[in-house]
């Protein structure tokens, strides 16, 4: 099977790169093993949230001070602003309605009621631009009876600590009651499937309108719309007060929807998405990768002019660790990691963990290397890259989006 570019990995970085290439006329095949870490995303994208424990308010002003090995430094601090604008527009073009600016972070609210910095947030989600000027004074926090994925008391207390007045209300509807009596669990995805009809949404709106009182804004958990924004838009028009959603514990409806919308947009552009497959081996000829073999296609390898590694980090098995080493399993690429296993982790769950910075070795153009030799037509993007700590730096989605676009630009300029 011949194509212009093969992308190994169908998550945020892989889809972003694929869309950018397909929009410019490339024939692109994405090999996607299954659901991506977007399932853990509550509806916000981070560009750069922290450095050494200090919150970053103005990411574009701070990126130049990052270590040389950080992916942003590799693609060039002077390119970050334009790539960030391009990434936001790509999401909007895919139907993912986000708000935010790379020049200044805003605050998103976690399911635990903690405010964290973000670059882009879904327009339906609660967003705070300035903690000293809250978007509402009094909130009506609507809690779904029996719902597992929202720690309501912690959320309410966290919102109060941020300065909101919070009235907590519990409600149910016929659809929710039936779900509680079924073998299905009361999880976000199950609710989203049950609460998609206009009648179900109207019953929720009736409950919310009767309970909201003198609140300035209504908050509901993000359990509306697995594949599009229609359910939220309909509900918003039925509720008498401004309505915002709050992220739930994963798996996330918002993340699932973003994954589905990006995949739909990629395929609409003519992209080929091989769902439920994974790359298992690559064939090199000189300094170029010529084919990859996948688990399902077997003796029908994928051939392309360019390849992109977007397989993620340890959680997606883009990197693997055993008792002796950390390695990249498809190609055996060079990896930036400590050889001494005792250096991989530190005692204390809140301590910086060295393994969080591990990833494949790349040059300034994101090209990968094997045994010290650069592979001319293989680039790595997203979480599989070394040199940054997603948890401590709050940069994971930004790295995924921006390195994906940088790689796409590099491939297009090679032609």
N, C-alpha and C positions, 0 to 999 in steps of 0.2 A: 504494500500500500504506500503510495507516494504522496507527499504533501510538502508545502513550503516550510512549515515549522511544526514540530511536535513539542507539546508541553506536557511534562510529567507532573501531574498534580492538578486537581480541579477545584481548589479552594479560592480564597480571595486573590492571592497573587497570580495564580495560574489563569483564572478567568479574566482578571484585569489585563494581563499581558495578551491573552488571546483576543479579547475585544479590541484592544488597541491595534493589533496586527490585522485582524479581520476587517476593521473599518478602513484600512488602507489597501484592501484588495488581496491580502495574503490568504492562502489556503492553510487553515490551522486545524490541527487535531489535538484535543486535550484528552489525556488518559487519566481518568479519575477513579480512585479506588473506592470512594464512598462519600459519606458526609464529612465535611471539613470542620475545622475549629471555629468557623463562623457560627456553629451551633452554640458556642459559648458567648457569643457577642450579644449584648443587650440592646444594641441600637446606636452605638457611638463608635467613632474612629479616633484614635489617638495619634498625634504626630510626634510629640515629645512632651512628656508629662513631668518628669523628674530627673534631676542630676544630683547624685550623691545625697539623696534624701530631701533635696530642696525643690519645691514645686516650681515649674517653669511657666511663667505667664506669657512670655513672648517667644515662641519657638524659633522663629526665623532669625531672631537676634542671637540666639543661644547655640544654634547648630554648628557654627564655625568653631566653637570651643570644644566640640566633641573629639575624642581620640581619633587618630588617623585611621584605625581599623574599622570604625563604625561605618555601616553601609551608606549613611548620608554623606560622609566625607568622601567615600569612594566615588559616588556619583556626582559629587561637587556641591558644596554648600551654596554656590551661586545659582544652582539649578533648582533648588528645593521649592522656591516660591512658584515658579512656573509649572513644575511637575504637580505641586499640590493643587493649583488651579485646574490643571488638566484632569487630575483624579476626581475632584469634586464634580466637574462637568460630566465625566464618564458615568458617575453614579446617578446623576440627575437624568442623563440620557437613557439610562436603564430603567428609569421610573422610581428610583430610590430617592425620596425627597429628604435631603439633608440640609442642615443649616450650620454655619460656622465659618471661621476665617483662620487661615494659617498664621496670620500675623499675631493673633491673640487668642489664647485658649479660653474656653468657657468651662462651666462646671456641669457635669452630669451627676445624676443621683443613682447610686447602686441599690440593689434590692435590700441592702442592710441599712439604707438611709445615710450612707456616707457620700460626701461630695468629692468627686475626683475630676481632674482636668481632662478635657477632651477637645479635639479639633473640630470634628463634625458629629452632629447628632440628628437622628431622625426628627423631622419637624413635629411629629405627634408626641414625642417624649418630653418630659419636663427638663428644661434647660435653664441654667442660671448664668447670666452674663456677669453679674456683679453680686457678690454675697452681701454687699451693703445696700443693694437695691433689688430686693426680691421681686419676682414677677407677680406675686400675689401675697396678700396678708394672711388670709384664712383659707385653709385647704379642707375640703371634704374628701377624706381618704376612704374609698369604697372597697371593702374587703369581701371577696367571694367566699361564702361559707364552704368550708371543707377543702379549700384550695391549698395544695401542698407547697407551691413554689414561690410563695411570698411570705417572708417572716414579718407579719404585719406590725407586731408590737415594736420590733427593732426598727422597722421603717418609720413608724410614727415618731418614736423617740428621736431618731436621727433627724427627721425633718424639723422637729421642735428645736433641736440643738442648732440647726441652721438659722433659726429665727422665725419659722412659720408658726402660726396657730393651727392646730390640727384637730379636726373632729373625725373620729374613726367610726365608721358605720359598717355593719355586716348585712349582706343581702343574698338572696338566692332567687332563682326562677325555675320554672318547670323543667327546662332543658338541663339546668345544673343539678337539680334534684335527681333527675333520671340518671345522669352520669354518676352521681354518688352511689346509686344503688346497683350500678352495673359492675362487671369485673374490671372495667377500665379504670385506671388510676386518675385521680383529679390532678392531672398535670397540664402545663400550659398548652401543649400541642393538642391534647384531647379536648380542652375547652375551645380552642380556636376552631376545631372542626365542628363542634356542636353549636357554636355561637355565630354562625356565618349567615343565617337567613335573616331577612328583614324582620320577620315576626319575633325571632329570638332577640335581635338587637332592640326592637321596640320595647320588649318586656324589661330588658336591662335599663333602657332609658327611663321607663316609667318608675322603676325602683329608685334610680339615681335622682330623678327630679323630685321625688317625694321625700328623700332623705337629705338633700344638699343644704337645706336651710339657708343661712345667710353667708355661706362660703363664697369666696371670690373665684375659686377654681376647683374643679373636680379632678381627682386622681383615680385612675383605674389601673390594674395590672395589665401589662402588654400581652394580651391573649387574643388579639383580633387580627385576622388576616394572615394565613399561612403562605399565600402566593401573590397577594396584591394588597393595595391600600384601601380597597373598596369598603371593607367592613368598618374600619375606623372612620372613614369619611362619612358613611351613612350614620353611624352612631353619634358622631360629633354634631351633626345637624339635628338630631333628635333630642340631645341634651340641652337644657336651657342655660347652662353656664359654660364658660370656657373649660374645655376638656383636655387633659394631658394624660399620657400613659407613663408608667414606671416600669423599668426593666425587672424581669423575674429571674429566679435562679435558672441555670441551664438544665436541660436544653431549651433554647430560646426561640420563641415564635418570630421575633424580629430578625434574628440571625438566619433562621430557616428561610424567611421570606427574602432576605437580601441574596442568599445563595440561589434561590429559585429564580429571582428576577435577573440576576447576572447571567445565569445559565441560559435563560430564555433569550436574553438580548444577544448573547454570543451565538446561539443557534440561529436566531433570526438574521444575523449578519452572514450566515453561511458556514459557521464553524461546525466541526465534527466533534461531538462530546461522547467519548467512550466511557459510559458509566459502569462502575463495578469491575473495572480492570486495573491493572497496575503494571508498571515497568519492572522487569526482573533482571535484564541484562542489556548491556550496550556493546556494540562492536566498533572498535577504533581502527582506522587506517591512517597511519602517520599521525598528524596532529589534528585529525578530524574524526568526529563521531559520525558513522554512516547509517547505522540502524539501531533501533531498540527492539527487544523482544518483550512481549507482554504475557501475562499469565494466561489470558484467554485466547489470544490470537495465535500463540504457539509458534508454529513454523511459518507464519505470515508476518515477518518483522515490519515495523514501520520505518520507512525511509524518508529523509527530509534533508533540506539544505542547512537548517538550523534546529537546535534543540534547546529547551529550557527546563531546568530542574526546579520544580516548585513543590517538592514533596513534603515540606514542613520539617519540624524538628522532632524531638523524641516522641511526643504524643501522637504524631501521625506516622511514625516510623520512617521518617525521612532521614533520621539519624538513629543508630542503634548502639547500645552499650552492653558489653558483656563484662566478665570479670577482669579482662585484660586490656580492653581498648574501646574507644569510641570510633565508629566507622560509618561510612555512607554505603548502604547495601546494594545499590543498583550497579554502580560503576567502580566502586572501590576508590572514590576520589580522595584527594588529600583533605584532611580535616584539621582545623585549628582546635586542639584540645590538649590538656595536660596528659602526659604519658603515665604519670604516677596516679593511680586510682585514688589514693588518699587525698589528692588535691581536688577531686571532682566536687566534693560537697564540704560544707561546714556545719558544725553543730548549731542548732537553733533555726527554727522554721522562718524567722524574720531576717536571718543573716543573708547577705548576698551569696548566691550559689554559683560556683565557677561554671558548672555545666550549662547554666543558662546562657552563657556567652559562646558556647561551642557551635561550630558549624563548618561548612565546607570552605576551603581556601579559595579565594578569588582574587583577580587583579583589579585594577581600577575600572575596568570595563565589565566587571562581574563575570568574566570568563573563569571557568573552573580549571583545576590542574590535577594531574595524576602522576605520581612519582616525580613531582617537581616540574613537569612539562605541561604548559598551557594547552588546553583543548580549544582550538580556534572557533568552533561553532557550537560550543556548549556554555550557556550562561546559567547562573543560579540566582534565584530571587526569593524574597520572603523569609520565612522563619528558618529555612535551612542555612541561611547565611550566618557567619560568625561575626563577633565584634560588638554585639549589643545584648542587653538583658531586658526582654520584653516586660517582665514583672516589675523590676526596679526602675526602669526608665520610662515606662508607659509609651512605647514607640512601636509596638508590634504591628498594628494595622497600618500605620504610616509607612513603615519599612516595606510591608507587603505591597501596598499600592504604588509607592514611588519607585522602588526597585523594579517592579513589573513594567512600569512605563519606561524607565531608563533602558531596560533590556530590550523592549520593543523598539525604541528609537535606535538603539545600536544595531539591531537586526536589519531594520529598514535602511540604515545608512550603509550597511555592508553590501547592499545589492549593487 
